[in-house]
């Protein structure tokens, strides 16, 4: 890791700790994980002071086959709500498939995989997958810029996409296990469109 990159990460951590009201890492018990609730409280306080809608952020750390990663990202709600969401549809669509999620999980665990490894991964649930089906899913993930072909027959997760994929999955697990509005009592209801 370059000196500049390390210095930038240290600045980001210090900023998050100051937003969370933590004086220094040494004052925190060594086994206590950092509090994201405290960081969110700091974001809310900043939004109130600046009379803004707020901020959405995500942070994490991982030690996977591709190495160690730290991340923290923030985007203002004003920016997020005014953005064109059309490009997001392709990414979410590519993640909305069990075989593609299985391929991403395998690439996250292993780092790099051959097409043979990935074919075996899809066949683990007892369902036979053709090479045509495998390449269909791989093309969709490549089109969403989530994976890359390192060389013929070898694939890896795009390093810059790993943090976002993990964050989307964590949020989706939260939605699946604890929906914000409870489980629907009946059939879906068509909502009116705003014009």
N, C-alpha and C positions, 0 to 999 in steps of 0.2 A: 504494500500500500504506500502511495507517495506521501511525502511530508505534508503537502498542501491538502490532500484528501483527509489525512488524519487530523490536521488542524481544523478543517471545516467540520468534521464529525464532532470534535471536542467542543467547538463553538455551538453547534446545534444542541448537544447534550446540556451544556451550561444554560442555554436559552430555555430549554424545556424545564430544567430544574428550577430556574428562577421564576418561570411562569407558574410552576406547580407550588411555589413557596418553599422549596427545599434550599437551605442555605448552602450545603455542600454534600457530596457523596459520603464524606467521612462521618457526618452526623447521623446518617441513616443506618439502621441495623444492617449488618452484612447480608443477612438472609432475606431481607424484605425486598420484594420486587418494587420497581418504581410505580407510583400511583398514577394511572392514566386519568382517574377521576379528578385528582388535583390539577393535572394539566388542563382538563376540560373546564374546571372551575376558573382557572386563569384565563382561558380563552373567552369564557362568558364575561368575566370582569372586563377584559379588554374591549369586547364588543359593546358593552354598556358604556364604557368611558368614551369610545369613539362613535357612539350612536350608530352602530352598524348591526346588520342582521346576525352576524356570527361567523364562525369558522368551523369547517369540518377538517379533521386531521386523522392521521393514522401513524402508528409507530410500531416497531418490532425489532426483533433480533432473531437470527437463525444460525444454526450450525448444520448444514446439509452437505451432501456430496460435492456440491459446487464450491464449498468454502463457507466462511463466516460472513454474515451481512448484518449491518445496522441500518435502520431507516427511520425517518420521520418526515412526513409531508403534511402540508396544510394548504387549504384553498378557502378563500372567503366564500360565504354563502352567496353574496351578490354575484361573484364571478361564476360560481357553479350554476346558479339558477338562470343566469343570462346566457350561458354557453349553448352552442348547438349540440344537442345530445345525439344526433343521428349517427356519428361515428361510433358511439358506444354500443349501438345495437349489434353490430357484427361481433364485438368481443363477447358480449353477454350471450349471444346466440351460440357462439362456439363453445362456451362453457356450459350450455344447457343440454348436454348430451352425456349420458353415463359412460359410454366408451371413451369419449374425449377426456372426461374427468379422470378415468382410469389411466389413460396415457399420460396426462399431466402428473398424476400422483407417482407413477413409475419413474418419470423423468426427474421429479423432485427428489425421490429416494435414491436413485442410482446416479444421477448426474447426466451421463451420456448413455444412450441405448441404441442398439442396432434395430433395424426393422424386424429382425427375427425375435429379439427380446420383446419388442412391443407387441408383436403378433401373439407370442406366448402369454403376455400380460392380459390381452383381451380374451384369450381362451380359458383363463383360470376359472371363470364362473361357469364353465361347462358348456358354454355356447361357442360353436365354431364361427370364426370370423375369417372371411376370405381376405386375400391380399388386396383385392379391390376395395373392400370396405375399410381396411386399415389405411390405405393411401387416401381414401376419401376423407377420413378423420384427420389424418396428418396434414393434408392440404388445407382443411378448414382452420386448423390451429396455426399453420404457417401464415395463412391469409389474415388472421387476427394478430399476427406478429407476436405470438406467445411462444412458439418454438422455432428453431432453425435447423436446417440440415447442415451438419458440420462437413460431411463428405458423403459420397454415395452410400446410402443405407445406414447412416448414423445421424441421430437426432439428439438435440439438447434443448433445454428451456432457454429462452433468451434471458440472459442475466438481468437485464433491466426490467423484465416483466415478472420476475419471481416474487418480488415484494408485493406488487399489486395483485397477483394471482392469489397469494396467501391471504392478503387482506380481504379480497372479495369472497374467498372461501370461508374465512372466519365470520364475516358478516352474514353470509348465506346460511351457515350453520346456526347462527343466532336466530335468524328468521325462521328456519325450519323447526327448531326446537322450542322456540318461545316467540310465536308470532306477536307482533305489536298490538293487534286488535283481537287476539283470540282466534280460535278456529271458527270458520264460517258455519252457521247453523243450517243453512240451506244452500240452494244453487246460487252461483255467482249472480250478482246484480249489475246490470249495465248502468254505468254512471253517465250523467249528461256531460257533453263536451262543452268547454268554454270557448266562446267565439269572440 
